[in-house]
Amino acid sequence: MKKLTVITAIVAGILSSAFSAFAQYRSEIVPEQTPVQSILESAQSADAPVVITLEQALEIGLSENVAVKVADMEITRTGYAKKGTYASLFPQIDASGSFQRTIKKQVMYMDFDMSSLAGGMPGAGSEDGKPSLPDGTEIPDGSQGEGSGSDAGSSSNGGGFEVGRWNNWSAGVSASMPLVNAQLWQSLKLSGLDVELAVEKARSSRLDMVTQVKNAFYATLFAKEAFEVYKQVYDNALQNLSETQRKYDAQKASEMELVRAKTTVASAIPNVYNAESSVILALWQLKAVLGVDLDMNIDVAGRLSDHAEHMFYDVHQHDSISLDRNTTMKQLAIQAEMLAQTIKLQQYATLPSLAVAFNFSLNAMTNDFNFSEYRWTPHSFVALSLNIPIFAGGKRYNQIRQAKNQYDQVQLQTTNTERQLKIAIRQSLNTMETNMKSYYAAQDAVASAQKGYDITEASYKVGGSTLIELNDAQLALTQSRLSESQAIYNFLTAKSQLEQTLGQDFIAQ
């Protein structure tokens, strides 16, 4: 009897950590109306795990999941792009300014004598006798300006004279606006479809996230139930060891039976540890899908059997199932519409376009930097610009053919995708139906196995059964319980996948 006490104490010490972790799963459930932020704050600082329901897990995922956040940002980005396209309809106003320093002036040549021209003009000549134009501007003779002599200047220029000044200043404002541009108007429709596609992609991210959260939640429940099964197997093995030790001490059991009982206990220990590790890993996976810190202290509420009522889902409504809300089909439909609009966009490139433009500028030409004495000359105009495409080497024609080819590709992809989705729906329905039948069979198996184990256990205590028979009954009970949980888990994951395919599992914020 002392040996039994020592063995029990050692094994209990080894499993104390595993059982203490399992005991933490008995925490109180956070009320369903608790806001997501309050749940996260509680989980950051709580000593015991904060237990959340499936609905709360979905709310946390919709709020914290990275893929959902990125999809929402993409909607905002396409909205900005759409506004930028609409801005093309408004006047484009720009201001400009420039400064130009002349390094070498241009030279002007004339086919007649400048002096005779000046002499023959009325009023030609200045007060100092130098030739000048009628407005009083002196005619350069090479003696004025930088770096030129009277004879050297004209001779070095080959009989011409330099024009312009050393500094050129200009500043102005220009504006333009399209009046008739069919291609631009068509691009506005494409921008709207781009936003619509981003919204549908965001919906797809939410659908995918919801399915991942559900599967991770169900996987955690399944791991916890497997832990409970293996824990009960260990408890039963420990109880059988105690009973065998009592019989051995009373010389009613052989030493072989005692050794076999100890072996059964030792064999049950690794399964308990593996099951506990599976629970921890499942919780980490759930946290990763939710987008929260992996060190956050949370746990899941309920049992798989709580979701067994959903197994009465009518799996025979094959004909009534529609892909109208399937996100992949919706995205392909939007892409096909965008390509149809792109074809029109390329066709409109052959149409004339009309635009209006306005320009106002101030110019000054000087030889110094005395800004106060600059003479600024204004210049402005309004213009209508008509552009008529005539020939571009077949570029526009081939662009239209390219857009039509892409449109045909999307149509083929749509047909093939619809076929694959229908196969996926039938597969999900078949999986659900199979596991629903397996669940009903497993229920009967669990009841029978439990009854058989109870009978064998009672018979073993009075010496009517052997330990081998008792172990066989325990094995049958363990397998039937795991099969029952597995059937529920497989049904729920298949149902989640079906709802994602049908687009029926979206939860709006």
C-alpha positions as CSV (number, residue, x, y, z in Angstrom):
1,M,0.0,0.0,0.0
2,K,3.0,2.3,0.7
3,K,4.2,1.7,-2.8
4,L,0.9,2.8,-4.2
5,T,1.0,6.0,-2.2
6,V,4.5,6.8,-3.4
7,I,3.6,6.2,-7.1
8,T,0.4,8.2,-6.8
9,A,2.3,11.2,-5.3
10,I,5.0,11.1,-8.0
11,V,2.5,11.0,-10.9
12,A,0.4,13.7,-9.3
13,G,3.4,15.9,-9.0
14,I,4.3,15.4,-12.7
15,L,0.8,16.3,-13.9
16,S,0.1,19.2,-11.5
17,S,1.2,21.8,-14.0
18,A,-1.0,20.4,-16.7
19,F,-4.1,20.2,-14.4
20,S,-3.5,23.7,-13.1
21,A,-3.5,25.0,-16.6
22,F,-6.7,23.2,-17.4
23,A,-8.2,24.6,-14.2
24,Q,-7.7,28.1,-15.5
25,Y,-10.2,27.4,-18.3
26,R,-13.0,27.6,-15.7
27,S,-12.9,31.4,-15.7
28,E,-16.0,33.5,-15.9
29,I,-17.2,34.5,-19.3
30,V,-17.1,38.2,-20.3
31,P,-20.6,39.5,-20.9
32,E,-21.5,39.6,-24.5
33,Q,-22.2,43.3,-24.5
34,T,-18.7,44.2,-23.3
35,P,-17.0,46.4,-25.9
36,V,-14.1,45.0,-27.9
37,Q,-11.6,47.5,-26.4
38,S,-12.7,46.6,-22.8
39,I,-12.1,42.9,-23.6
40,L,-8.6,43.6,-24.9
41,E,-7.7,45.9,-22.0
42,S,-9.0,43.2,-19.5
43,A,-7.0,40.5,-21.2
44,Q,-3.8,42.5,-21.1
45,S,-3.9,42.9,-17.3
46,A,-5.9,39.9,-16.1
47,D,-4.3,37.2,-14.1
48,A,-6.9,34.6,-15.1
49,P,-7.8,34.1,-18.7
50,V,-10.6,36.3,-20.1
51,V,-13.0,33.9,-21.7
52,I,-14.6,35.2,-24.9
53,T,-17.5,33.8,-27.0
54,L,-17.5,33.2,-30.7
55,E,-19.4,36.4,-31.4
56,Q,-16.9,38.5,-29.4
57,A,-14.0,36.8,-31.2
58,L,-15.5,37.8,-34.5
59,E,-15.9,41.4,-33.3
60,I,-12.3,41.5,-32.2
61,G,-11.2,40.1,-35.5
62,L,-13.2,42.7,-37.5
63,S,-11.6,45.4,-35.3
64,E,-8.0,44.2,-35.0
65,N,-7.2,41.9,-38.0
66,V,-4.4,43.3,-40.1
67,A,-5.9,42.1,-43.4
68,V,-9.2,43.9,-42.7
69,K,-7.4,47.1,-41.9
70,V,-5.3,46.9,-45.1
71,A,-8.5,46.3,-47.1
72,D,-10.2,49.4,-45.5
73,M,-7.1,51.5,-46.3
74,E,-7.3,50.3,-49.9
75,I,-10.9,51.6,-50.2
76,T,-9.7,54.9,-48.9
77,R,-6.8,54.9,-51.5
78,T,-9.1,54.2,-54.4
79,G,-11.4,57.0,-53.2
80,Y,-8.6,59.4,-53.4
81,A,-7.7,58.2,-56.9
82,K,-11.3,58.7,-57.9
83,K,-11.3,62.3,-56.6
84,G,-8.1,62.9,-58.5
85,T,-9.7,61.8,-61.7
86,Y,-12.7,64.1,-61.2
87,A,-10.2,66.9,-60.7
88,S,-9.3,66.6,-64.4
89,L,-12.7,68.3,-65.2
90,F,-11.7,71.5,-63.4
91,P,-9.4,74.2,-64.6
92,Q,-5.7,73.4,-64.1
93,I,-4.0,76.7,-63.0
94,D,-0.2,77.0,-62.8
95,A,2.2,79.8,-62.0
96,S,5.6,80.0,-63.5
97,G,8.7,82.2,-63.3
98,S,12.1,82.1,-65.0
99,F,15.4,84.0,-65.3
100,Q,17.7,83.7,-68.2
101,R,21.3,85.0,-68.4
102,T,22.6,85.4,-72.0
103,I,26.1,84.1,-72.5
104,K,26.4,85.0,-76.2
105,K,23.9,87.3,-77.9
106,Q,22.3,86.4,-81.2
107,V,23.4,88.3,-84.3
108,M,21.0,89.8,-86.8
109,Y,21.9,90.4,-90.5
110,M,20.2,92.6,-93.0
111,D,20.6,92.9,-96.8
112,F,20.8,96.7,-96.9
113,D,22.9,99.5,-95.3
114,M,21.7,100.5,-91.9
115,S,23.2,103.9,-92.2
116,S,21.4,104.7,-95.4
117,L,18.2,103.4,-93.8
118,A,18.6,105.7,-90.9
119,G,19.7,108.7,-93.0
120,G,16.7,108.3,-95.3
121,M,14.2,108.3,-92.5
122,P,12.5,111.5,-91.4
123,G,13.8,112.6,-88.0
124,A,16.6,110.1,-88.1
125,G,19.6,110.8,-86.1
126,S,20.1,111.8,-82.5
127,E,21.3,115.1,-81.0
128,D,24.9,113.9,-80.9
129,G,24.8,113.0,-84.6
130,K,24.6,109.3,-84.2
131,P,22.1,107.4,-86.4
132,S,18.9,106.4,-84.7
133,L,15.4,105.0,-85.6
134,P,12.3,107.2,-85.6
135,D,11.5,106.4,-82.0
136,G,14.9,107.6,-80.9
137,T,16.5,104.2,-80.4
138,E,20.1,104.4,-81.4
139,I,21.2,102.1,-84.1
140,P,24.2,100.1,-82.8
141,D,27.3,100.7,-84.6
142,G,29.7,98.5,-82.7
143,S,30.7,101.4,-80.3
144,Q,28.0,100.5,-77.8
145,G,27.6,97.4,-75.7
146,E,30.0,95.2,-73.9
147,G,33.2,94.1,-75.5
148,S,32.9,95.5,-79.0
149,G,34.6,98.3,-80.9
150,S,33.2,100.4,-83.7
151,D,34.8,98.6,-86.5
152,A,35.8,95.4,-84.7
153,G,32.2,94.7,-83.7
154,S,30.7,94.8,-87.2
155,S,33.7,93.0,-88.7
156,S,33.7,90.3,-86.1
157,N,30.0,89.7,-86.7
158,G,30.4,89.5,-90.4
159,G,28.3,92.7,-91.0
160,G,25.6,91.8,-88.5
161,F,24.7,93.3,-85.1
162,E,23.9,91.7,-81.8
163,V,20.3,91.8,-80.5
164,G,18.7,91.3,-77.1
165,R,19.9,92.0,-73.6
166,W,21.9,90.1,-71.0
167,N,19.1,89.4,-68.5
168,N,15.7,88.1,-69.4
169,W,13.0,87.9,-66.7
170,S,9.5,86.4,-67.0
171,A,6.6,85.5,-64.8
172,G,3.1,84.3,-65.6
173,V,0.0,82.4,-64.9
174,S,-1.6,79.7,-67.2
175,A,-4.9,77.9,-67.0
176,S,-6.4,75.1,-69.1
177,M,-9.6,73.1,-69.0
178,P,-11.1,70.4,-71.2
179,L,-14.4,71.2,-72.8
180,V,-15.0,68.1,-74.9
181,N,-13.1,64.9,-74.0
182,A,-15.0,61.6,-74.3
183,Q,-12.0,59.6,-73.2
184,L,-11.7,61.6,-69.9
185,W,-15.4,61.2,-69.2
186,Q,-15.1,57.5,-69.7
187,S,-12.1,57.3,-67.3
188,L,-14.4,58.7,-64.5
189,K,-16.6,55.6,-64.8
190,L,-13.5,53.4,-64.5
191,S,-12.5,55.2,-61.3
192,G,-15.9,54.5,-59.8
193,L,-15.6,50.8,-60.7
194,D,-12.2,50.7,-59.2
195,V,-13.6,51.9,-55.9
196,E,-16.4,49.3,-56.1
197,L,-13.8,46.6,-56.7
198,A,-11.8,47.7,-53.6
199,V,-15.0,47.6,-51.5
200,E,-15.7,44.0,-52.7
201,K,-12.1,43.0,-51.9
202,A,-12.5,44.4,-48.4
203,R,-15.7,42.3,-48.1
204,S,-13.7,39.3,-49.3
205,S,-11.1,39.9,-46.6
206,R,-13.7,40.1,-43.9
207,L,-15.3,36.9,-45.1
208,D,-12.0,35.1,-45.1
209,M,-11.2,36.5,-41.7
210,V,-14.5,35.4,-40.2
211,T,-13.9,31.8,-41.6
212,Q,-10.4,31.7,-40.1
213,V,-11.6,33.0,-36.7
214,K,-14.4,30.4,-36.6
215,N,-12.1,27.5,-37.6
216,A,-9.5,28.6,-35.0
217,F,-12.2,28.9,-32.4
218,Y,-13.6,25.5,-33.2
219,A,-10.0,24.0,-33.2
220,T,-9.4,25.4,-29.7
221,L,-12.7,23.8,-28.5
222,F,-11.7,20.5,-30.1
223,A,-8.2,20.6,-28.5
224,K,-9.7,21.3,-25.1
225,E,-12.2,18.5,-25.3
226,A,-9.4,16.1,-26.4
227,F,-7.5,17.3,-23.3
228,E,-10.5,16.4,-21.2
229,V,-10.8,13.0,-22.7
230,Y,-7.1,12.1,-22.2
231,K,-7.3,13.6,-18.7
232,Q,-10.2,11.3,-17.9
233,V,-8.3,8.4,-19.4
234,Y,-5.5,9.2,-17.0
235,D,-7.9,9.5,-14.0
236,N,-9.4,6.1,-14.9
237,A,-5.9,4.5,-15.3
238,L,-4.9,5.9,-11.9
239,Q,-8.1,4.6,-10.3
240,N,-7.5,1.2,-11.9
241,L,-4.0,1.2,-10.6
242,S,-5.2,1.8,-7.1
243,E,-7.7,-1.0,-7.4
244,T,-5.1,-3.4,-8.8
245,Q,-2.7,-2.4,-6.0
246,R,-5.4,-3.2,-3.5
247,K,-6.0,-6.6,-5.1
248,Y,-2.3,-7.3,-5.3
249,D,-1.9,-6.5,-1.6
250,A,-4.7,-8.9,-0.9
251,Q,-3.1,-11.5,-3.2
252,K,-6.0,-11.4,-5.5
253,A,-4.1,-10.0,-8.5
254,S,-0.8,-11.1,-10.0
255,E,2.3,-9.0,-10.3
256,M,1.8,-8.9,-14.1
257,E,-1.5,-7.2,-13.7
258,L,0.1,-4.6,-11.3
259,V,2.8,-4.0,-13.8
260,R,0.3,-3.6,-16.6
261,A,-1.7,-1.1,-14.6
262,K,1.4,0.9,-13.9
263,T,2.2,0.8,-17.6
264,T,-1.2,2.1,-18.5
265,V,-0.8,5.0,-16.2
266,A,2.6,5.8,-17.7
267,S,1.3,5.6,-21.2
268,A,-1.5,8.0,-20.4
269,I,0.8,10.8,-19.3
270,P,2.3,11.7,-22.7
271,N,-1.2,12.0,-24.2
272,V,-2.2,14.5,-21.5
273,Y,0.9,16.6,-22.2
274,N,0.4,16.5,-26.0
275,A,-3.3,17.5,-25.5
276,E,-2.3,20.4,-23.3
277,S,0.3,21.5,-25.9
278,S,-2.4,21.4,-28.6
279,V,-4.6,23.7,-26.5
280,I,-1.8,26.2,-26.2
281,L,-1.0,26.1,-29.9
282,A,-4.7,26.5,-30.8
283,L,-5.0,29.5,-28.6
284,W,-1.9,31.1,-30.2
285,Q,-3.3,30.4,-33.7
286,L,-6.6,32.1,-32.6
287,K,-4.8,35.1,-31.3
288,A,-2.8,35.4,-34.5
289,V,-5.9,35.3,-36.6
290,L,-7.6,37.9,-34.3
291,G,-4.6,40.2,-34.7
292,V,-3.9,40.6,-31.0
293,D,-0.8,40.1,-28.9
294,L,0.2,36.4,-28.6
295,D,0.8,37.0,-24.8
296,M,-2.7,38.3,-24.3
297,N,-4.5,36.1,-21.7
298,I,-7.7,35.0,-23.4
299,D,-9.6,31.7,-23.6
300,V,-12.7,30.5,-25.5
301,A,-16.1,29.8,-24.1
302,G,-18.4,26.8,-24.5
303,R,-18.0,23.3,-25.9
304,L,-18.3,21.7,-29.3
305,S,-21.5,20.0,-28.1
306,D,-23.0,23.5,-27.7
307,H,-22.8,23.9,-31.5
308,A,-24.2,20.4,-32.3
309,E,-27.6,21.9,-32.8
310,H,-26.3,23.6,-36.0
311,M,-25.8,20.1,-37.4
312,F,-29.5,20.1,-38.3
313,Y,-28.6,22.4,-41.2
314,D,-30.6,21.4,-44.2
315,V,-27.9,19.9,-46.4
316,H,-30.3,18.8,-49.1
317,Q,-31.1,22.3,-50.5
318,H,-28.6,22.0,-53.4
319,D,-30.9,23.6,-56.0
320,S,-31.7,26.7,-53.9
321,I,-28.1,27.6,-53.3
322,S,-26.9,30.6,-55.3
323,L,-23.6,32.2,-56.0
324,D,-25.1,35.7,-56.2
325,R,-23.3,36.8,-53.1
326,N,-20.0,35.0,-53.7
327,T,-17.2,37.5,-53.5
328,T,-15.1,35.9,-56.2
329,M,-17.9,36.0,-58.7
330,K,-18.7,39.6,-57.7
331,Q,-15.0,40.6,-58.2
332,L,-14.9,38.9,-61.6
333,A,-18.2,40.6,-62.6
334,I,-16.7,44.0,-61.7
335,Q,-13.5,43.2,-63.5
336,A,-15.5,42.3,-66.6
337,E,-17.4,45.6,-66.4
338,M,-14.1,47.5,-66.0
339,L,-12.7,45.8,-69.2
340,A,-15.9,46.6,-71.1
341,Q,-15.5,50.2,-70.1
342,T,-11.8,50.1,-71.0
343,I,-12.8,49.0,-74.6
344,K,-15.0,52.1,-74.8
345,L,-12.1,54.1,-73.4
346,Q,-9.8,53.0,-76.2
347,Q,-12.5,53.5,-78.8
348,Y,-13.1,57.1,-77.6
349,A,-9.4,57.8,-78.1
350,T,-10.2,58.2,-81.8
351,L,-12.7,61.0,-81.2
352,P,-11.7,64.7,-81.3
353,S,-11.2,66.7,-78.1
354,L,-11.6,70.3,-77.4
355,A,-9.9,72.4,-74.7
356,V,-9.6,76.0,-73.7
357,A,-6.4,77.7,-72.5
358,F,-5.5,81.0,-71.0
359,N,-2.1,82.6,-70.4
360,F,-0.9,85.8,-68.9
361,S,2.8,86.7,-68.6
362,L,5.1,89.6,-67.7
363,N,8.5,89.9,-69.4
364,A,11.5,92.2,-68.8
365,M,14.9,92.4,-70.6
366,T,17.7,94.3,-68.9
367,N,21.5,94.5,-68.8
368,D,21.6,95.2,-65.0
369,F,19.9,94.2,-61.7
370,N,18.2,97.5,-60.9
371,F,14.8,96.0,-60.3
372,S,13.1,99.3,-59.5
373,E,13.7,100.6,-63.0
374,Y,12.6,97.4,-64.9
375,R,10.1,97.9,-67.7
376,W,7.7,94.9,-67.5
377,T,5.9,94.0,-70.7
378,P,2.6,92.2,-70.3
379,H,1.4,89.5,-72.6
380,S,-1.8,87.4,-72.5
381,F,-4.0,85.2,-74.7
382,V,-7.0,82.9,-74.7
383,A,-7.0,79.9,-77.0
384,L,-9.2,77.0,-78.1
385,S,-7.4,73.8,-78.9
386,L,-9.0,71.2,-81.1
387,N,-7.2,67.8,-81.4
388,I,-8.4,65.4,-84.1
389,P,-6.6,62.0,-84.0
390,I,-5.9,60.8,-87.6
391,F,-3.2,58.2,-87.6
392,A,-1.0,56.6,-84.9
393,G,0.5,53.6,-86.7
394,G,-2.3,51.2,-85.5
395,K,-1.6,51.9,-81.9
396,R,-5.2,52.7,-80.9
397,Y,-6.6,49.8,-82.9
398,N,-4.3,47.3,-81.2
399,Q,-5.1,48.7,-77.8
400,I,-8.8,48.1,-78.5
401,R,-8.0,44.5,-79.6
402,Q,-5.9,44.0,-76.4
403,A,-8.8,45.2,-74.2
404,K,-11.2,42.8,-76.0
405,N,-8.8,39.9,-75.5
406,Q,-8.6,40.6,-71.8
407,Y,-12.4,40.8,-71.6
408,D,-12.7,37.4,-73.2
409,Q,-10.2,36.0,-70.7
410,V,-12.2,37.2,-67.8
411,Q,-15.3,35.6,-69.3
412,L,-13.6,32.3,-69.5
413,Q,-12.2,32.6,-65.9
414,T,-15.7,33.4,-64.7
415,T,-17.1,30.3,-66.3
416,N,-14.4,28.1,-64.8
417,T,-14.5,29.7,-61.4
418,E,-18.3,29.2,-61.2
419,R,-17.8,25.5,-62.0
420,Q,-15.1,25.2,-59.3
421,L,-17.2,27.0,-56.7
422,K,-20.2,24.6,-57.4
423,I,-17.8,21.7,-56.8
424,A,-16.7,23.3,-53.6
425,I,-20.3,23.8,-52.5
426,R,-21.2,20.1,-53.2
427,Q,-18.0,19.0,-51.4
428,S,-18.9,21.1,-48.3
429,L,-22.5,19.8,-48.3
430,N,-21.3,16.2,-48.7
431,T,-18.8,16.7,-45.8
432,M,-21.5,18.1,-43.6
433,E,-23.9,15.3,-44.4
434,T,-21.2,12.6,-43.8
435,N,-20.2,14.1,-40.4
436,M,-23.8,14.6,-39.4
437,K,-24.3,10.9,-39.8
438,S,-21.0,10.2,-38.1
439,Y,-22.0,12.3,-35.2
440,Y,-25.3,10.4,-34.7
441,A,-23.4,7.1,-34.9
442,A,-20.7,8.4,-32.5
443,Q,-23.4,9.4,-30.0
444,D,-24.6,5.8,-29.9
445,A,-21.1,4.5,-29.8
446,V,-20.3,6.8,-26.8
447,A,-23.3,5.6,-24.9
448,S,-22.5,1.9,-25.6
449,A,-18.8,2.3,-24.8
450,Q,-19.6,4.2,-21.6
451,K,-22.0,1.5,-20.5
452,G,-19.5,-1.2,-21.5
453,Y,-16.7,0.5,-19.5
454,D,-19.0,0.9,-16.4
455,I,-19.9,-2.8,-16.6
456,T,-16.3,-4.0,-17.1
457,E,-15.1,-1.7,-14.3
458,A,-17.6,-3.0,-11.9
459,S,-16.9,-6.6,-12.9
460,Y,-13.1,-6.0,-12.5
461,K,-13.6,-4.8,-9.0
462,V,-15.3,-8.1,-8.0
463,G,-12.8,-10.2,-10.1
464,G,-15.2,-11.0,-12.9
465,S,-13.0,-9.2,-15.6
466,T,-9.4,-8.8,-16.3
467,L,-7.4,-5.6,-16.6
468,I,-6.9,-6.3,-20.3
469,E,-10.7,-6.2,-20.8
470,L,-10.9,-3.1,-18.8
471,N,-8.2,-1.4,-20.9
472,D,-10.0,-2.5,-24.0
473,A,-13.2,-0.9,-22.8
474,Q,-11.4,2.3,-21.9
475,L,-9.8,2.4,-25.4
476,A,-13.2,2.0,-27.0
477,L,-14.7,4.8,-24.9
478,T,-11.8,7.1,-25.7
479,Q,-12.0,6.5,-29.4
480,S,-15.8,7.0,-29.5
481,R,-15.6,10.3,-27.6
482,L,-12.9,11.6,-29.9
483,S,-14.9,10.5,-32.9
484,E,-17.9,12.4,-31.6
485,S,-15.9,15.6,-31.1
486,Q,-14.2,15.1,-34.5
487,A,-17.5,14.8,-36.3
488,I,-18.8,18.0,-34.8
489,Y,-15.6,19.8,-35.6
490,N,-15.5,18.6,-39.2
491,F,-19.1,19.6,-39.6
492,L,-18.6,23.1,-38.3
493,T,-15.5,23.8,-40.4
494,A,-17.3,22.5,-43.5
495,K,-20.3,24.7,-42.7
496,S,-18.0,27.8,-42.2
497,Q,-16.4,27.1,-45.6
498,L,-19.8,26.8,-47.2
499,E,-21.0,30.1,-45.7
500,Q,-17.9,31.8,-47.0
501,T,-18.4,30.4,-50.5
502,L,-22.0,31.6,-50.5
503,G,-21.0,35.0,-49.1
504,Q,-23.5,34.5,-46.2
505,D,-21.1,34.9,-43.3
506,F,-20.3,38.6,-43.4
507,I,-20.8,40.6,-40.2
508,A,-20.8,44.3,-40.7
509,Q,-19.1,46.5,-38.1
